[in-house]
């Protein structure tokens, strides 16, 4: 017969593993939401404009100005003028974080 201690250790191990797997899919611990593409306001700002046109919208963080832009195969959205270029250097005035 298996010992009660062995069963308890395995139960704790599997419960911890399941909890960690679920936490990876949930929101960050600090309460901030993860970014999953442009906000609806950025999409709406360029709905009737062409790529490269000046645009602006109001986000929960305040007023944003930028340029209508879309990566290949994606929807046109207002890209903030200080947004980083994918694969490029960080935006001017930003400080990189060290890990």
C-alpha positions as CSV (number, residue, x, y, z in Angstrom):
1,X,0.0,0.0,0.0
2,X,1.3,3.4,-0.9
3,X,2.2,5.7,1.9
4,X,0.1,8.6,2.8
5,X,3.1,10.9,2.6
6,X,4.0,9.8,-1.0
7,X,0.4,10.4,-2.1
8,X,0.4,13.8,-0.5
9,X,3.7,14.8,-2.2
10,X,2.4,13.7,-5.6
11,X,-0.9,15.5,-5.1
12,X,0.9,18.8,-4.2
13,X,3.3,18.4,-7.1
14,X,0.4,17.9,-9.7
15,X,-1.7,20.7,-8.1
16,X,1.3,23.1,-8.3
17,X,2.0,22.1,-11.9
18,X,-1.7,22.6,-12.9
19,X,-1.7,26.0,-11.1
20,X,1.4,27.1,-12.9
21,X,0.0,26.1,-16.3
22,X,-3.2,28.0,-15.7
23,X,-1.3,31.1,-14.5
24,X,0.6,31.3,-17.8
25,X,-2.7,31.8,-19.6
26,X,-4.2,34.3,-17.2
27,X,-3.6,38.0,-16.8
28,X,-0.3,39.3,-15.4
29,X,-0.1,39.4,-11.6
30,X,0.2,43.2,-11.5
31,X,-3.3,43.5,-12.9
32,X,-2.3,44.9,-16.3
33,X,-3.7,43.5,-19.5
34,X,-1.5,42.0,-22.1
35,X,-1.4,43.7,-25.5
36,X,-3.1,41.7,-28.3
37,X,-3.0,44.1,-31.3
38,X,-4.2,47.6,-31.9
39,X,-7.1,49.0,-29.7
40,X,-10.5,49.5,-31.4
41,X,-10.0,53.3,-31.4
42,X,-6.8,52.9,-33.5
43,X,-8.6,50.8,-36.0
44,X,-11.5,53.2,-36.2
45,X,-9.1,56.2,-36.7
46,X,-7.9,54.8,-40.0
47,X,-11.1,53.2,-41.2
48,X,-11.6,55.8,-44.0
49,X,-7.9,56.8,-44.4
50,X,-5.0,55.5,-46.5
51,X,-1.8,54.0,-45.4
52,X,0.6,56.8,-44.4
53,X,-2.1,59.3,-43.6
54,X,-1.9,61.3,-40.4
55,X,-4.4,60.0,-37.7
56,X,-5.3,60.5,-34.1
57,X,-7.5,58.9,-31.5
58,X,-8.3,59.1,-27.8
59,X,-7.2,56.1,-25.7
60,X,-7.7,55.4,-22.0
61,X,-4.2,56.8,-21.6
62,X,-5.0,60.1,-23.4
63,X,-4.7,61.6,-26.9
64,X,-2.6,59.7,-29.5
65,X,-1.3,61.0,-32.8
66,X,0.3,59.0,-35.5
67,X,0.2,57.5,-39.0
68,X,-2.1,54.9,-40.5
69,X,0.0,51.7,-40.9
70,X,-0.6,48.0,-41.3
71,X,1.8,45.1,-41.3
72,X,1.4,42.8,-44.2
73,X,-1.9,40.9,-43.9
74,X,-3.2,43.0,-41.0
75,X,-5.8,45.7,-40.6
76,X,-4.9,49.4,-41.1
77,X,-4.6,51.1,-37.7
78,X,-3.3,54.4,-36.3
79,X,0.3,53.7,-35.2
80,X,1.5,56.2,-32.6
81,X,4.4,58.4,-33.8
82,X,6.6,57.1,-30.9
83,X,5.8,53.4,-31.5
84,X,8.8,51.1,-31.9
85,X,9.5,49.7,-35.3
86,X,9.3,45.8,-35.2
87,X,12.8,44.5,-35.1
88,X,14.2,48.1,-34.8
89,X,15.6,50.2,-32.0
90,X,13.4,51.4,-29.2
91,X,11.5,54.7,-29.7
92,X,13.4,57.9,-29.0
93,X,13.2,58.9,-25.3
94,X,12.6,55.4,-24.1
95,X,14.9,53.6,-21.8
96,X,15.6,50.0,-22.3
97,X,15.0,47.7,-19.4
98,X,17.7,45.2,-18.3
99,X,16.8,41.7,-17.3
